[in-house]
Amino acid sequence: MVCHCTLNTLAYIALTYFIYRFFRAIYEIVYPYLIATPLDLHKLSGGAKWAIVTGSTDGIGKEYAFDLAKKGFNIILISRTQTKLDSVKEEIKKECKNIEVETIAYNFTNANVDDYKKKIISVIEKKDIGILAR
C-alpha cells in the first residue's frame, strides 16, 4: 500500500504543474499584446535603408513589401511579371509617399549565372540592403 505521504507529494506536484501551465497560458496570451515591445527592424538590419522582397506581386510577398515600406524601408520588388510589379509599385508609392521602390522582373526557375549577375546583382550591389524577404 502506498503511504499517505507519497500521495500528498504527488498531489502537490500535479497541482504545481497545473498552476504553472495555467499561468504560462495567461502569459502567452497577455505578453505579445500588452508587455512586449515591437522590435526595431532598422536597428536589427544594421541601419540599412533597403529591403528586397521576392515574389512580391501576390500574397505574403506583397504584404511583406507593404509592411516594410510602412516601416520606412525602400523596397526592391522582384517577381516574374513586370506589369504586376509596376502595379504593386504604384500601390506602395500611393500609400508610402517617401519610399523609393525599384522593380526587377526575373524568373528564378529559368535562372543562369550571367542573367542573375546582370539583372539582380548589378542593381543590388549599389544598395545598402538589410532585409531579404522571400
Residue pairs with C-beta under 8 A, 6 or more apart in sequence:
41 68
41 71
41 73
41 130
41 131
42 48
42 71
42 72
42 73
42 130
44 130
45 51
45 130
45 131
46 130
47 130
48 73
48 128
48 129
48 130
48 131
49 73
49 74
49 127
49 128
49 130
50 73
50 74
50 75
50 76
50 127
50 128
50 129
50 130
50 131
51 68
51 73
51 74
51 75
51 76
51 129
51 130
51 131
51 132
51 133
52 75
52 76
52 78
52 124
52 129
52 131
52 132
52 133
53 61
53 64
53 65
53 68
53 75
53 76
53 77
53 78
53 133
53 134
54 61
54 78
54 79
54 108
54 132
54 133
54 134
55 61
55 78
55 79
55 134
56 62
56 64
56 65
56 75
56 77
56 78
56 79
56 85
56 88
57 77
57 79
57 81
57 84
57 85
57 87
57 88
58 84
61 79
61 133
61 134
62 88
64 133
65 75
65 77
65 88
65 92
65 133
66 91
66 92
66 95
66 96
68 75
68 131
68 133
69 75
69 92
69 95
69 96
69 99
69 101
70 95
70 96
72 98
72 99
73 99
73 130
73 131
74 99
74 100
74 101
74 102
74 127
75 92
75 99
75 100
75 101
75 102
76 101
76 102
76 103
76 104
76 123
76 124
76 127
76 129
77 85
77 88
77 89
77 101
77 102
77 103
77 104
78 103
78 104
78 106
78 120
79 85
79 88
79 103
79 105
79 106
80 105
80 106
80 107
81 105
82 103
82 105
85 103
85 104
85 105
86 103
89 101
89 103
92 99
92 101
93 99
93 101
102 123
104 119
104 120
104 123
106 115
106 116
106 119
106 120
